[in-house]
Structures are given as C-alpha cells and as structure tokens.
Amino acid sequence: MKIVFLDAATMGDVSFAAIERLGDLVLYGTSSPEEAEERVRDCDVLIINKVKVTASLIDAAPGLKLICEAATGVNNIDLEYAASKGIPVRNVAGYSTDSVVQATFMHILNLVGKAQYFDSYVKDGRYSRSGMFTEVSVPYFELAGKTIGIIGMGNIGSRVAKVAESFGMKVCYFSTSGTSHCGEYPSLPLSRLLGESDIVSVHAPYNERTAGLIGKDELGMMKSSAVLVNMGRGGIVDEKALAEAVDAGVIAGAGLDVYALEPLPEDSPLLNVAHPERFSLAPHVAWASVEARQRLTDMIAENIAVGW
C-alpha cells in the first residue's frame, strides 16, 4: 500500500512511525496543484492538510481508495466527487481541544492583562528608569466576575467555558446551528450575547451560517471595554471592520489565530493599524502543540488502519 502525504511540512517535527507501519509512506513538504497530480498517480491512500482535493486530483489517482484529512475541517475536499467515485474521506476530530483551549486563554490573558505592554516596559528600560517599584498607569482587569460569551458551544467551546468558570467568570453562549443543546449555560441571541459579554470567544466552524457573522454592526453592539477572540475560522469575523473597530476604540482589543486568507497578506488591514498593542495575533497555531500534532498523526494512522 502506497500512502502519500502531499503537505507534510504542516505537521512539523512529529513521528510518522504509526503510519509507516501500515505501508510505504511518501512525504512531500508542500505540493503545488501540478505537482500534486503527478505525485498521486500510483497512491492508494492520500493524506492532505490544506491541499485542495479537486475532481482533477482525484482523477489523477486511479488507484485511490482512501482520503485522509489531517485536520477536522474537510472544506478543501470535493466530497461529492469523492463519494461518486466510492472513495471514503476520513478526518480527525478532537485531537487539538486542549491545545486550542490553552491558546484561547493565552490571547485573553495577553489582552486583558496588558502582557505586551508590561513586558516591553521592563525590557526597554522604562521600569529601571522610573524610580517606582510598580507601574499602574496602564490598568488591567480581573476575569473574575466578568462574562464570557462563547460563539459555538462544541467540544472546544464547552472546554473554554469550564476554564472560564475556574477564573470565576460567568458563561453564556450563542448557538450557530440554532440548536441550543447545552443546558448548562444560558443560550442567548447573538445581539444580547455581544452586548453583555466582556470577552467574546469564537469557536465555530465556517459555513453558510457563520460566514461574516461578526461585522461592523455586531462589533458596534459590544462593550467598549470588551475584547473579541477568534479561534474558529477566518471569515467568521470581518477583518477590516475589526481592525477599524479596535483602532477606533469601539472595542478594547482582539485576539486572532485564524484569518480569511492564510498566510495573512502583508496588506491586510490587521497589519496596518494605528494601535497594534490592542491586538494579539498568532499564525494559525492554536491547533499545533507538540502533543496535538502527534495525536493527529497517530489518529490518521488509525483512520487508515480502519478504512483499509
């Protein structure tokens, strides 16, 4: 069995031993569309992360028997065409929950705790020159007693809720599916959640219900002291509107791990703001702790073993 991974560089330094035990594994760091079609010609199992699996790519692999997505989302795969060819598609869910929850609070604590400011205040010598043992001109706030509004109460959102409770926060949520399945916390209409929350944390998939969910009008519903964190998918939050809202003080700050276009274009509004200190930005790494990437690899092996 020949197993081809077209964009293995996205996994970083992990062990592929569990997959190698199942067949002849060929790893390509990255693959252009043209390279991909050439590289899959004799493969039985295809593994991809962000490479687009089009009808043309599927047709280029006449012996293809299984497609494995090295992620949860499968919007980069032509599922209908794969099904028409009798080729199953298997993704991996739940591997990065701990990693994403941790990264969510990294952004929240950076923003609310003014971590970037205090770090630079010490490192650039201002603290040493101040003559004061402390610096209280830039206030920060406790999470205890504040409200976190979670958009998307799935596995990750529900874990974020539990951690937020450990900080003494109140929790509410908005169901993007319209089904308020979680009875543990109040389910609110989006407008009310935005108006009442001190932290708005997005953990929803990108689909027809969530595309552009948070735009200029929605940002205007939030408290001026509130921060927004998007750990779901790019495109859920209007990046231009967000950059303008944070710069203008409509909301206090924003933390982002995902973007509508990745990597983030150099001319993105998010990289051309007057107040970069109000933003906490990361290059789509919330999923990618060392442990999460190894779990993902091992779960791909399980999908191949079961599907073969």
Secondary structure, 3 states (H helix, E strand, C coil): CEEEECCHHHHCCCCCHHHHCCCEEEECCCCCHHHHHHHCCCCCEEEECCCCECHHHHHCCCCCCEEEECCCCCCCECHHHHHHCCCCEECCCCCCHHHHHHHHHHHHHHHHCCHHHHHHHHHCCHHHHHCCCCCCCCCCCCCCCCEEEEECCCHHHHHHHHHHHHCCCEEEEECCCCCCCCCCCCECCHHHHHHHCCEEEECCCCCCCCCCCECHHHHHCCCCCCEEEECCCCCCECHHHHHHHHHHCCCCEEEECCCCCCCCCCCCHHHCCCCHHHEEECCCCCCCCHHHHHHHHHHHHHHHHHHC
